[in-house]
């Protein structure tokens, strides 16, 4: 069920440039899932990460490796 929700969200993202920019600015997969949740789509950040490297419709899911801060 949530995979269908995730695919539907990615489909919307492919046509809505403002949403795409919001998602691209998100720091984590969980942040993306929260953005989707506010729009009525239910999936987890882990489910999104499982699609990393795959193309869904016109959207390619890519995990961004952002180094953390070390003190």
Backbone as CSV, one residue per row, in Angstrom:
resi,resn,N_x,N_y,N_z,CA_x,CA_y,CA_z,C_x,C_y,C_z
1,UNK,0.828,-1.202,0.000,0.000,0.000,0.000,0.865,1.256,0.000
2,UNK,1.848,1.341,0.899,2.648,2.558,0.960,3.545,2.714,-0.267
3,UNK,3.912,1.608,-0.917,4.693,1.718,-2.153,3.867,2.414,-3.226
4,UNK,2.583,2.101,-3.274,1.690,2.774,-4.223,1.604,4.269,-3.896
5,UNK,1.536,4.579,-2.606,1.492,5.979,-2.161,2.781,6.703,-2.564
6,UNK,3.905,6.044,-2.363,5.201,6.619,-2.716,5.288,6.880,-4.214
7,UNK,4.873,5.916,-5.016,4.909,6.082,-6.469,3.978,7.211,-6.918
8,UNK,2.817,7.325,-6.290,1.888,8.406,-6.626,2.492,9.763,-6.276
9,UNK,3.159,9.840,-5.123,3.810,11.087,-4.716,4.915,11.462,-5.705
10,UNK,5.715,10.488,-6.108,6.784,10.769,-7.071,6.202,11.210,-8.411
11,UNK,5.063,10.659,-8.777,4.383,11.094,-10.001,3.960,12.544,-9.906
12,UNK,3.413,12.928,-8.755,3.036,14.324,-8.542,4.264,15.214,-8.578
13,UNK,5.335,14.740,-7.964,6.570,15.521,-7.928,7.122,15.779,-9.333
14,UNK,6.883,14.866,-10.239,7.409,15.031,-11.596,6.690,16.132,-12.364
15,UNK,5.485,16.514,-11.912,4.732,17.553,-12.620,4.628,18.862,-11.854
16,UNK,4.941,18.840,-10.568,4.814,20.024,-9.717,6.203,20.529,-9.344
17,UNK,6.663,21.559,-10.046,8.032,22.047,-9.853,8.247,22.644,-8.462
18,UNK,7.248,23.296,-7.886,7.392,23.853,-6.538,7.583,22.722,-5.527
19,UNK,6.820,21.653,-5.680,6.972,20.500,-4.801,8.346,19.876,-4.987
20,UNK,8.770,19.774,-6.215,10.098,19.190,-6.499,11.191,19.991,-5.802
21,UNK,11.114,21.308,-5.856,12.122,22.149,-5.201,12.086,21.967,-3.691
22,UNK,10.887,21.845,-3.124,10.749,21.618,-1.685,11.387,20.293,-1.292
23,UNK,11.127,19.259,-2.074,11.692,17.940,-1.789,13.206,17.966,-1.942
24,UNK,13.707,18.637,-2.964,15.146,18.698,-3.188,15.861,19.428,-2.048
25,UNK,15.167,20.325,-1.363,15.761,21.065,-0.251,15.677,20.292,1.065
26,UNK,14.932,19.198,1.084,14.783,18.409,2.314,16.115,17.766,2.685
27,UNK,16.377,17.683,3.983,17.660,17.165,4.460,17.700,15.635,4.516
28,UNK,16.568,14.998,4.797,16.559,13.542,4.962,15.353,12.922,4.252
29,UNK,15.422,11.608,4.085,14.295,10.874,3.501,13.068,10.988,4.403
30,UNK,13.280,11.031,5.712,12.150,11.199,6.628,11.492,12.565,6.436
31,UNK,12.297,13.590,6.127,11.737,14.918,5.842,10.854,14.868,4.599
32,UNK,11.293,14.134,3.601,10.504,13.983,2.375,9.189,13.269,2.698
33,UNK,9.259,12.234,3.522,8.047,11.512,3.914,7.088,12.431,4.670
34,UNK,7.608,13.337,5.482,6.753,14.280,6.203,6.095,15.273,5.244
35,UNK,6.837,15.736,4.251,6.273,16.629,3.227,5.122,15.914,2.521
36,UNK,5.365,14.660,2.150,4.339,13.866,1.475,3.133,13.657,2.379
37,UNK,3.383,13.413,3.655,2.305,13.189,4.607,1.365,14.378,4.704
38,UNK,1.919,15.573,4.623,1.099,16.786,4.671,0.190,16.896,3.450
39,UNK,0.563,16.199,2.382,-0.241,16.198,1.157,-1.142,14.964,1.058
40,UNK,-1.137,14.134,2.109,-2.013,12.971,2.132,-1.390,11.667,1.674
41,UNK,-0.085,11.660,1.426,0.609,10.442,0.999,1.298,9.832,2.210
42,UNK,1.183,8.518,2.374,1.742,7.852,3.541,2.807,6.832,3.141
43,UNK,4.058,7.142,3.472,5.174,6.210,3.313,6.279,6.679,4.248
44,UNK,7.242,5.819,4.485,8.332,6.159,5.401,9.591,6.558,4.630
45,UNK,10.487,7.190,5.344,11.775,7.525,4.755,12.533,6.279,4.339
46,UNK,12.413,5.202,5.124,13.073,3.937,4.772,12.548,3.382,3.454
47,UNK,11.251,3.490,3.251,10.674,3.013,1.990,11.197,3.831,0.816
48,UNK,11.349,5.124,1.028,11.910,5.978,-0.022,13.351,5.577,-0.315
49,UNK,14.129,5.340,0.728,15.531,4.964,0.538,15.678,3.632,-0.198
50,UNK,14.717,2.740,-0.027,14.776,1.451,-0.730,14.677,1.622,-2.249
51,UNK,14.129,2.738,-2.686,14.024,3.002,-4.133,15.233,3.751,-4.682
52,UNK,16.220,4.021,-3.828,17.397,4.773,-4.266,18.062,4.091,-5.463
53,UNK,18.344,4.891,-6.465,18.969,4.390,-7.683,17.974,3.944,-8.736
54,UNK,16.694,3.923,-8.392,15.671,3.488,-9.339,14.934,4.683,-9.920
55,UNK,14.409,4.484,-11.102,13.596,5.506,-11.744,12.136,5.099,-11.624
56,UNK,11.323,6.008,-11.106,9.886,5.786,-10.963,9.202,6.848,-11.810
57,UNK,8.617,6.420,-12.922,8.045,7.390,-13.854,9.163,8.254,-14.413
58,UNK,9.007,9.566,-14.235,10.031,10.496,-14.742,10.972,10.973,-13.641
59,UNK,10.887,10.376,-12.460,11.700,10.800,-11.324,12.688,9.701,-10.956
60,UNK,13.969,10.059,-10.872,14.971,9.112,-10.403,15.237,9.406,-8.935
61,UNK,15.105,8.376,-8.112,15.321,8.510,-6.677,16.820,8.352,-6.420
62,UNK,17.418,9.371,-5.821,18.843,9.360,-5.565,19.122,9.743,-4.126
63,UNK,19.836,8.899,-3.428,20.235,9.193,-2.055,21.420,10.158,-2.096
64,UNK,21.309,11.232,-1.341,22.379,12.206,-1.265,23.229,11.907,-0.036
65,UNK,24.519,11.780,-0.212,25.417,11.575,0.917,25.977,12.922,1.336
66,UNK,25.496,13.389,2.470,25.934,14.678,2.988,26.753,14.404,4.235
67,UNK,28.030,14.775,4.207,28.862,14.477,5.375,28.391,15.254,6.607
68,UNK,28.483,14.610,7.748,28.097,15.238,9.008,29.212,16.133,9.541
69,UNK,28.897,16.830,10.575,29.888,17.690,11.200,30.585,16.923,12.314
70,UNK,31.844,17.107,12.419,32.628,16.452,13.467,33.368,17.513,14.247
71,UNK,33.289,17.422,15.554,34.005,18.372,16.410,35.198,17.693,17.049
